[in-house]
Amino acid sequence: MEVTVELPDDIAKRLGEASEMPRQMLEAFAAEAYRAQRLSRHQLGQLLGLDYWETEEFLTRHEARRPFTLEDLQIDRQSLASLPQK
């Protein structure tokens, strides 16, 4: 899908180089969609062409973290319980 956005010239100039703007807009869209839980971490990485660690770096840089939920805790507890004991 291709999306076109029209901006007034003075605002576009303030936002940066025209060649960088499509990527900046895509990243802003992806970060917000992740925060709103419309994209998973994997989908965000796919959208931006990032591997796992690049996706983690992106989320940190854009402060796009989701709150840690009770469901997350339960998943972590199950994962830890399945680890071999020493």
Distance bins in CASP14 RR format, pairs under 12 A and 6 or more apart:
PFRMAT RR
TARGET T0000
AUTHOR 0000-0000-0000
RMODE 2
METHOD distances of the structure
MODEL  1
1 26 0 0 0 0 0 1 0 0 0 0 0
1 29 0 0 0 0 0 1 0 0 0 0 0
1 47 0 0 0 0 0 1 0 0 0 0 0
2 22 0 0 0 0 0 1 0 0 0 0 0
2 26 0 0 0 0 0 1 0 0 0 0 0
3 22 0 0 0 0 1 0 0 0 0 0 0
3 25 0 0 0 0 1 0 0 0 0 0 0
3 26 0 0 0 0 1 0 0 0 0 0 0
3 29 0 0 0 0 1 0 0 0 0 0 0
4 21 0 0 0 0 0 1 0 0 0 0 0
4 22 0 0 0 0 0 1 0 0 0 0 0
4 25 0 0 0 0 0 1 0 0 0 0 0
5 11 0 0 0 0 0 1 0 0 0 0 0
5 12 0 0 0 0 1 0 0 0 0 0 0
5 15 0 0 0 0 0 1 0 0 0 0 0
5 18 0 0 0 0 0 1 0 0 0 0 0
5 21 0 0 0 0 1 0 0 0 0 0 0
5 22 0 0 0 0 1 0 0 0 0 0 0
5 24 0 0 0 0 0 1 0 0 0 0 0
5 25 1 0 0 1 0 0 0 0 0 0 0
5 26 0 0 0 0 0 1 0 0 0 0 0
5 28 0 0 0 0 0 1 0 0 0 0 0
5 29 0 0 0 0 0 1 0 0 0 0 0
6 12 0 0 0 0 1 0 0 0 0 0 0
7 13 0 0 0 0 1 0 0 0 0 0 0
7 14 0 0 0 0 1 0 0 0 0 0 0
7 15 1 0 0 1 0 0 0 0 0 0 0
7 16 0 0 0 0 0 1 0 0 0 0 0
7 18 0 0 0 0 1 0 0 0 0 0 0
7 21 0 0 0 0 1 0 0 0 0 0 0
7 22 0 0 0 0 0 1 0 0 0 0 0
7 24 0 0 0 0 0 1 0 0 0 0 0
7 25 0 0 0 0 1 0 0 0 0 0 0
8 14 0 0 0 0 1 0 0 0 0 0 0
8 15 0 0 0 0 0 1 0 0 0 0 0
9 15 0 0 0 0 0 1 0 0 0 0 0
9 18 0 0 0 0 0 1 0 0 0 0 0
10 16 0 0 0 0 0 1 0 0 0 0 0
11 21 0 0 0 0 0 1 0 0 0 0 0
12 18 1 0 0 1 0 0 0 0 0 0 0
12 19 0 0 0 0 0 1 0 0 0 0 0
12 20 0 0 0 0 0 1 0 0 0 0 0
12 21 1 0 0 1 0 0 0 0 0 0 0
12 22 0 0 0 0 0 1 0 0 0 0 0
12 24 0 0 0 0 0 1 0 0 0 0 0
12 25 0 0 0 0 0 1 0 0 0 0 0
13 21 0 0 0 0 0 1 0 0 0 0 0
14 21 0 0 0 0 0 1 0 0 0 0 0
15 21 1 0 0 1 0 0 0 0 0 0 0
15 22 0 0 0 0 0 1 0 0 0 0 0
15 24 1 0 0 1 0 0 0 0 0 0 0
15 25 0 0 0 0 1 0 0 0 0 0 0
15 28 0 0 0 0 0 1 0 0 0 0 0
16 22 0 0 0 0 0 1 0 0 0 0 0
16 23 0 0 0 0 0 1 0 0 0 0 0
16 24 1 0 0 1 0 0 0 0 0 0 0
16 25 0 0 0 0 0 1 0 0 0 0 0
17 23 0 0 0 0 0 1 0 0 0 0 0
17 24 0 0 0 0 1 0 0 0 0 0 0
18 24 0 0 0 0 0 1 0 0 0 0 0
18 25 0 0 0 0 0 1 0 0 0 0 0
20 26 0 0 0 0 0 1 0 0 0 0 0
20 27 0 0 0 0 0 1 0 0 0 0 0
21 27 0 0 0 0 0 1 0 0 0 0 0
21 28 0 0 0 0 0 1 0 0 0 0 0
22 28 0 0 0 0 0 1 0 0 0 0 0
22 29 0 0 0 0 0 1 0 0 0 0 0
23 29 0 0 0 0 0 1 0 0 0 0 0
23 30 0 0 0 0 0 1 0 0 0 0 0
23 47 0 0 0 0 0 1 0 0 0 0 0
23 48 0 0 0 0 1 0 0 0 0 0 0
23 49 0 0 0 0 0 1 0 0 0 0 0
23 58 0 0 0 0 0 1 0 0 0 0 0
24 30 0 0 0 0 0 1 0 0 0 0 0
24 31 0 0 0 0 0 1 0 0 0 0 0
24 48 0 0 0 0 0 1 0 0 0 0 0
24 62 0 0 0 0 0 1 0 0 0 0 0
25 31 0 0 0 0 0 1 0 0 0 0 0
25 32 0 0 0 0 0 1 0 0 0 0 0
25 48 0 0 0 0 0 1 0 0 0 0 0
26 32 0 0 0 0 0 1 0 0 0 0 0
26 33 0 0 0 0 0 1 0 0 0 0 0
26 39 0 0 0 0 0 1 0 0 0 0 0
26 44 0 0 0 0 0 1 0 0 0 0 0
26 45 0 0 0 0 0 1 0 0 0 0 0
26 47 1 0 0 1 0 0 0 0 0 0 0
26 48 1 0 0 1 0 0 0 0 0 0 0
26 49 0 0 0 0 0 1 0 0 0 0 0
26 50 0 0 0 0 0 1 0 0 0 0 0
26 58 0 0 0 0 0 1 0 0 0 0 0
26 62 0 0 0 0 0 1 0 0 0 0 0
27 33 0 0 0 0 0 1 0 0 0 0 0
27 34 0 0 0 0 0 1 0 0 0 0 0
27 44 0 0 0 0 1 0 0 0 0 0 0
27 45 0 0 0 0 0 1 0 0 0 0 0
27 47 0 0 0 0 1 0 0 0 0 0 0
27 48 1 0 0 1 0 0 0 0 0 0 0
27 49 0 0 0 0 0 1 0 0 0 0 0
27 50 0 0 0 0 0 1 0 0 0 0 0
27 54 0 0 0 0 0 1 0 0 0 0 0
27 55 0 0 0 0 0 1 0 0 0 0 0
27 58 1 0 0 1 0 0 0 0 0 0 0
27 59 0 0 0 0 0 1 0 0 0 0 0
27 61 0 0 0 0 1 0 0 0 0 0 0
27 62 1 0 0 1 0 0 0 0 0 0 0
27 64 0 0 0 0 1 0 0 0 0 0 0
28 34 0 0 0 0 0 1 0 0 0 0 0
28 35 0 0 0 0 0 1 0 0 0 0 0
28 48 0 0 0 0 0 1 0 0 0 0 0
28 58 0 0 0 0 0 1 0 0 0 0 0
28 62 0 0 0 0 1 0 0 0 0 0 0
28 64 0 0 0 0 0 1 0 0 0 0 0
29 35 0 0 0 0 0 1 0 0 0 0 0
29 36 0 0 0 0 0 1 0 0 0 0 0
29 38 0 0 0 0 0 1 0 0 0 0 0
29 39 0 0 0 0 1 0 0 0 0 0 0
29 44 0 0 0 0 0 1 0 0 0 0 0
29 47 0 0 0 0 1 0 0 0 0 0 0
29 48 0 0 0 0 0 1 0 0 0 0 0
29 62 0 0 0 0 0 1 0 0 0 0 0
29 64 0 0 0 0 0 1 0 0 0 0 0
30 36 0 0 0 0 0 1 0 0 0 0 0
30 38 0 0 0 0 1 0 0 0 0 0 0
30 39 1 0 0 1 0 0 0 0 0 0 0
30 40 0 0 0 0 0 1 0 0 0 0 0
30 41 0 0 0 0 0 1 0 0 0 0 0
30 43 0 0 0 0 1 0 0 0 0 0 0
30 44 1 0 1 0 0 0 0 0 0 0 0
30 45 1 0 0 1 0 0 0 0 0 0 0
30 46 0 0 0 0 1 0 0 0 0 0 0
30 47 1 0 1 0 0 0 0 0 0 0 0
30 48 1 0 1 0 0 0 0 0 0 0 0
30 49 0 0 0 0 0 1 0 0 0 0 0
30 50 0 0 0 0 1 0 0 0 0 0 0
30 55 0 0 0 0 1 0 0 0 0 0 0
30 58 0 0 0 0 1 0 0 0 0 0 0
30 59 0 0 0 0 1 0 0 0 0 0 0
30 62 0 0 0 0 1 0 0 0 0 0 0
30 64 0 0 0 0 1 0 0 0 0 0 0
31 38 0 0 0 0 0 1 0 0 0 0 0
31 39 0 0 0 0 1 0 0 0 0 0 0
31 41 0 0 0 0 0 1 0 0 0 0 0
31 44 1 0 0 1 0 0 0 0 0 0 0
31 45 0 0 0 0 0 1 0 0 0 0 0
31 47 0 0 0 0 0 1 0 0 0 0 0
31 48 0 0 0 0 1 0 0 0 0 0 0
31 55 0 0 0 0 0 1 0 0 0 0 0
31 58 1 0 0 1 0 0 0 0 0 0 0
31 59 1 0 0 1 0 0 0 0 0 0 0
31 60 0 0 0 0 0 1 0 0 0 0 0
31 61 0 0 0 0 1 0 0 0 0 0 0
31 62 1 0 1 0 0 0 0 0 0 0 0
31 63 0 0 0 0 1 0 0 0 0 0 0
31 64 1 0 1 0 0 0 0 0 0 0 0
31 65 0 0 0 0 0 1 0 0 0 0 0
31 66 0 0 0 0 0 1 0 0 0 0 0
32 38 0 0 0 0 1 0 0 0 0 0 0
32 39 0 0 0 0 1 0 0 0 0 0 0
32 44 0 0 0 0 0 1 0 0 0 0 0
32 62 0 0 0 0 1 0 0 0 0 0 0
32 63 0 0 0 0 0 1 0 0 0 0 0
32 64 1 0 0 1 0 0 0 0 0 0 0
33 39 1 0 1 0 0 0 0 0 0 0 0
33 40 0 0 0 0 1 0 0 0 0 0 0
33 41 0 0 0 0 0 1 0 0 0 0 0
33 43 0 0 0 0 1 0 0 0 0 0 0
33 44 1 0 0 1 0 0 0 0 0 0 0
33 45 0 0 0 0 0 1 0 0 0 0 0
33 47 0 0 0 0 1 0 0 0 0 0 0
33 48 0 0 0 0 0 1 0 0 0 0 0
33 62 0 0 0 0 0 1 0 0 0 0 0
33 64 0 0 0 0 1 0 0 0 0 0 0
33 66 0 0 0 0 0 1 0 0 0 0 0
34 40 1 0 0 1 0 0 0 0 0 0 0
34 41 1 0 0 1 0 0 0 0 0 0 0
34 42 0 0 0 0 0 1 0 0 0 0 0
34 43 0 0 0 0 1 0 0 0 0 0 0
34 44 1 0 1 0 0 0 0 0 0 0 0
34 45 0 0 0 0 1 0 0 0 0 0 0
34 46 0 0 0 0 0 1 0 0 0 0 0
34 47 0 0 0 0 1 0 0 0 0 0 0
34 48 0 0 0 0 0 1 0 0 0 0 0
34 50 0 0 0 0 0 1 0 0 0 0 0
34 55 0 0 0 0 1 0 0 0 0 0 0
34 56 0 0 0 0 0 1 0 0 0 0 0
34 58 0 0 0 0 1 0 0 0 0 0 0
34 59 1 0 0 1 0 0 0 0 0 0 0
34 62 0 0 0 0 1 0 0 0 0 0 0
34 63 0 0 0 0 0 1 0 0 0 0 0
34 64 1 0 1 0 0 0 0 0 0 0 0
34 65 0 0 0 0 1 0 0 0 0 0 0
34 66 1 0 0 1 0 0 0 0 0 0 0
35 41 0 0 0 0 0 1 0 0 0 0 0
35 44 0 0 0 0 0 1 0 0 0 0 0
35 59 0 0 0 0 1 0 0 0 0 0 0
35 62 0 0 0 0 1 0 0 0 0 0 0
35 63 0 0 0 0 1 0 0 0 0 0 0
35 64 1 0 1 0 0 0 0 0 0 0 0
35 65 0 0 0 0 1 0 0 0 0 0 0
35 66 1 0 0 1 0 0 0 0 0 0 0
35 67 0 0 0 0 1 0 0 0 0 0 0
36 44 0 0 0 0 0 1 0 0 0 0 0
36 64 0 0 0 0 0 1 0 0 0 0 0
36 66 0 0 0 0 1 0 0 0 0 0 0
37 43 0 0 0 0 0 1 0 0 0 0 0
37 44 0 0 0 0 0 1 0 0 0 0 0
37 64 0 0 0 0 0 1 0 0 0 0 0
37 65 0 0 0 0 0 1 0 0 0 0 0
37 66 1 0 0 1 0 0 0 0 0 0 0
37 67 0 0 0 0 0 1 0 0 0 0 0
37 69 0 0 0 0 0 1 0 0 0 0 0
37 71 0 0 0 0 0 1 0 0 0 0 0
38 44 0 0 0 0 1 0 0 0 0 0 0
38 47 0 0 0 0 0 1 0 0 0 0 0
38 66 0 0 0 0 0 1 0 0 0 0 0
39 45 0 0 0 0 1 0 0 0 0 0 0
39 46 0 0 0 0 1 0 0 0 0 0 0
39 47 1 0 0 1 0 0 0 0 0 0 0
39 48 0 0 0 0 0 1 0 0 0 0 0
39 55 0 0 0 0 0 1 0 0 0 0 0
39 58 0 0 0 0 0 1 0 0 0 0 0
39 59 0 0 0 0 0 1 0 0 0 0 0
39 64 0 0 0 0 1 0 0 0 0 0 0
39 66 0 0 0 0 0 1 0 0 0 0 0
40 46 0 0 0 0 1 0 0 0 0 0 0
40 47 0 0 0 0 0 1 0 0 0 0 0
40 55 0 0 0 0 0 1 0 0 0 0 0
40 59 0 0 0 0 0 1 0 0 0 0 0
40 66 0 0 0 0 0 1 0 0 0 0 0
41 47 0 0 0 0 0 1 0 0 0 0 0
41 48 0 0 0 0 0 1 0 0 0 0 0
41 50 0 0 0 0 1 0 0 0 0 0 0
41 51 0 0 0 0 0 1 0 0 0 0 0
41 52 0 0 0 0 1 0 0 0 0 0 0
41 53 0 0 0 0 0 1 0 0 0 0 0
41 54 0 0 0 0 0 1 0 0 0 0 0
41 55 1 0 0 1 0 0 0 0 0 0 0
41 56 0 0 0 0 1 0 0 0 0 0 0
41 58 0 0 0 0 1 0 0 0 0 0 0
41 59 1 0 0 1 0 0 0 0 0 0 0
41 64 0 0 0 0 1 0 0 0 0 0 0
41 65 0 0 0 0 0 1 0 0 0 0 0
41 66 0 0 0 0 1 0 0 0 0 0 0
42 48 0 0 0 0 0 1 0 0 0 0 0
42 49 0 0 0 0 0 1 0 0 0 0 0
42 50 0 0 0 0 0 1 0 0 0 0 0
42 51 0 0 0 0 0 1 0 0 0 0 0
42 52 0 0 0 0 1 0 0 0 0 0 0
42 55 0 0 0 0 1 0 0 0 0 0 0
42 56 0 0 0 0 0 1 0 0 0 0 0
43 49 0 0 0 0 0 1 0 0 0 0 0
43 50 0 0 0 0 0 1 0 0 0 0 0
43 55 0 0 0 0 1 0 0 0 0 0 0
44 50 1 0 0 1 0 0 0 0 0 0 0
44 51 0 0 0 0 0 1 0 0 0 0 0
44 52 0 0 0 0 0 1 0 0 0 0 0
44 54 0 0 0 0 0 1 0 0 0 0 0
44 55 1 0 0 1 0 0 0 0 0 0 0
44 56 0 0 0 0 0 1 0 0 0 0 0
44 57 0 0 0 0 0 1 0 0 0 0 0
44 58 1 0 0 1 0 0 0 0 0 0 0
44 59 1 0 0 1 0 0 0 0 0 0 0
44 62 0 0 0 0 0 1 0 0 0 0 0
44 64 0 0 0 0 1 0 0 0 0 0 0
44 66 0 0 0 0 0 1 0 0 0 0 0
45 51 1 0 0 1 0 0 0 0 0 0 0
45 52 0 0 0 0 1 0 0 0 0 0 0
45 53 0 0 0 0 0 1 0 0 0 0 0
45 54 1 0 0 1 0 0 0 0 0 0 0
45 55 1 0 1 0 0 0 0 0 0 0 0
45 56 0 0 0 0 1 0 0 0 0 0 0
45 57 0 0 0 0 0 1 0 0 0 0 0
45 58 1 0 0 1 0 0 0 0 0 0 0
45 59 0 0 0 0 1 0 0 0 0 0 0
45 64 0 0 0 0 0 1 0 0 0 0 0
46 52 0 0 0 0 0 1 0 0 0 0 0
46 54 0 0 0 0 0 1 0 0 0 0 0
46 55 0 0 0 0 1 0 0 0 0 0 0
47 55 0 0 0 0 1 0 0 0 0 0 0
47 58 0 0 0 0 0 1 0 0 0 0 0
48 54 0 0 0 0 1 0 0 0 0 0 0
48 55 1 0 0 1 0 0 0 0 0 0 0
48 57 0 0 0 0 0 1 0 0 0 0 0
48 58 1 0 0 1 0 0 0 0 0 0 0
48 59 0 0 0 0 0 1 0 0 0 0 0
48 61 0 0 0 0 0 1 0 0 0 0 0
48 62 0 0 0 0 0 1 0 0 0 0 0
48 64 0 0 0 0 0 1 0 0 0 0 0
49 55 0 0 0 0 1 0 0 0 0 0 0
49 58 0 0 0 0 1 0 0 0 0 0 0
50 56 0 0 0 0 1 0 0 0 0 0 0
50 57 0 0 0 0 1 0 0 0 0 0 0
50 58 1 0 0 1 0 0 0 0 0 0 0
50 59 0 0 0 0 1 0 0 0 0 0 0
50 61 0 0 0 0 0 1 0 0 0 0 0
50 62 0 0 0 0 0 1 0 0 0 0 0
51 57 0 0 0 0 1 0 0 0 0 0 0
51 58 0 0 0 0 0 1 0 0 0 0 0
52 58 0 0 0 0 0 1 0 0 0 0 0
52 59 0 0 0 0 0 1 0 0 0 0 0
53 59 0 0 0 0 0 1 0 0 0 0 0
53 60 0 0 0 0 0 1 0 0 0 0 0
54 60 0 0 0 0 0 1 0 0 0 0 0
54 61 0 0 0 0 0 1 0 0 0 0 0
55 61 0 0 0 0 0 1 0 0 0 0 0
55 62 0 0 0 0 0 1 0 0 0 0 0
55 64 0 0 0 0 0 1 0 0 0 0 0
56 62 0 0 0 0 0 1 0 0 0 0 0
56 64 0 0 0 0 0 1 0 0 0 0 0
56 65 0 0 0 0 0 1 0 0 0 0 0
57 64 0 0 0 0 0 1 0 0 0 0 0
58 64 1 0 0 1 0 0 0 0 0 0 0
58 65 0 0 0 0 0 1 0 0 0 0 0
59 65 1 0 0 1 0 0 0 0 0 0 0
59 66 0 0 0 0 1 0 0 0 0 0 0
65 72 0 0 0 0 0 1 0 0 0 0 0
66 72 0 0 0 0 1 0 0 0 0 0 0
67 73 0 0 0 0 0 1 0 0 0 0 0
68 74 0 0 0 0 0 1 0 0 0 0 0
68 75 0 0 0 0 0 1 0 0 0 0 0
68 76 0 0 0 0 1 0 0 0 0 0 0
69 75 0 0 0 0 1 0 0 0 0 0 0
69 76 0 0 0 0 0 1 0 0 0 0 0
70 76 0 0 0 0 0 1 0 0 0 0 0
70 77 0 0 0 0 0 1 0 0 0 0 0
71 77 0 0 0 0 0 1 0 0 0 0 0
71 78 0 0 0 0 0 1 0 0 0 0 0
72 78 0 0 0 0 0 1 0 0 0 0 0
72 79 0 0 0 0 0 1 0 0 0 0 0
73 79 0 0 0 0 0 1 0 0 0 0 0
73 80 0 0 0 0 0 1 0 0 0 0 0
74 80 0 0 0 0 0 1 0 0 0 0 0
74 81 0 0 0 0 0 1 0 0 0 0 0
75 81 0 0 0 0 0 1 0 0 0 0 0
75 82 0 0 0 0 0 1 0 0 0 0 0
76 82 0 0 0 0 0 1 0 0 0 0 0
76 83 0 0 0 0 0 1 0 0 0 0 0
77 83 0 0 0 0 0 1 0 0 0 0 0
END
